[in-house]
């Protein structure tokens, strides 16, 4: 129970919940008032209807004796849907305000942390936060917080109202209603949390076994143990189904017990009203009124157990949103003076000194050192997992080294913060092209570039003639992910972006992967022709075009295994010579 209370506090005090409620106190109070008035009118409608039916059954001599109840029935009957409409309108307006501010807040965090987030989260995770988790925040307010608070208000008002008739009976009803409003939701939260945890574990195990089956299906068949696997998989699947069935049974059992308590409350109310009438505290025509008023109150309490039991899913969404919002600590804060000083210098030297880096305690780089001087062209070779891509992330300040330093002209890249794109540009394996015009896609390299600058960049990468032949020239839309263009053409457009960006350092992150030999050769020629004089760091796992580089660094297990010029390594390193002969592309 303590853990359940802690969950409630954690959700309500979270930075994605509490501040938004505090900033809109007046509108929040209006929502709660309208919601309370909705159920008050529903209760008053049932109360006056019960009295009217009972009074009419006594055949009053004059219609005036029931005129007031008739008017009240019509009044409360009209007021209830009016207040319901106003409550829905106000609450949805309030929540949409919350969500719009949340989206802006999330976007600002994503924009500032673009590089570091890419290394910490997959695209699917980010899209999930922007879509599903924000949707969860909407449900948190509309389906949990607002109804729960309104239920508590009605609980207090109902007990106070009964206290005017009988304090002992009011305390007895307070106990019964406490079971519905507090005890049922807390127990539901406790049980559902445990079941959801078990279900998640079972589902993860099921996915793991399915993955093993898909990747190792041939081994299962060869060993003749496919029946064993199927049996094991079915057992795990049955375990998950059993957990979900247990959750369904709990919900049905809880709802059944809820109705039993409601039945007891109705019976107790009938007993109280009958005894009060017999004791001449009020007339017998009030008995039906007191009994019928229970139903709208119960209607307000009924959804609370389900609403509160959803708190674990809200907690998970809040955790993901807070995790994305949290920015990794930066040892050296942003220094604009450092940026300005570097931009004024004609040559920039990159240095990685004794750098180590680990992912989840797995060492990727181990005391790695590298010097790259202005205008030098270096190839970083090695198989997947050797640490090449990690070096790119370190240079871009997307991650911080576990130990060692990464500097440009003795200035730590961490001091450059998000201004690193003024010094380093990256041509990736699969550059992203947006579903907008060709002109806009190239201009991403420099938003201030003129149309003439864009056209000149396209000419340099030999794309101008092709773009001009398109139906609308440079104003032709690229289609989603640049589907109008081939792989080599997409790389050339990305290269045109880099030319507009005019950075002194360019990282080539395996830009020729997936291209045929002819296209690869032509793209390499274009790259080296247009990037003359710039510092080039070429990340690759094969040896196409490495003879053009000033220095070749072969990495393995996070360390430098070979280093030198192409000619030196051919003559002195048998392993490199063999690799070059096997991987010679043309």
CORGI-V722877 format. One line per field, one symbol per residue. psi: psi as a letter, one per 40 degrees, with the letter a starting at -180 (. if undefined). Layout:
# CORGI-V722877
psi: ???
This chain:
# CORGI-V722877
psi: ddddddddddddeieecdddddefddddddddddddddddddddddddddddddddeegidhdddeddddddddddddddddddddddddddddddddddddddddddddddfdddddediiddddddddcdddddddddddeddddddddddddddddddddddhdddddddddddddddddddddddddddddddddddddddddddddddddfddddddeffdddddddddddddddddddddddddddddddddddddddddddddddddddddefdiideeddddddedddddddddedddddeedddddddddddddddhhiihdhihhddddddddehdihhhhhhfhiihhfehhdhgfhihhhiheihhhhiiiheeeddddddddefdiiidiaihihfehhdddebeedeedhihhidgihhigaidddddeddgdeiiddddddddddefedddddeidfbeehieihffeeiidddddddddddddddfiehhhhgfeeheiidddddddddddddefheihhhhhieifheeeeidihhhihfeihdihaiddddddehdddddddddehd.
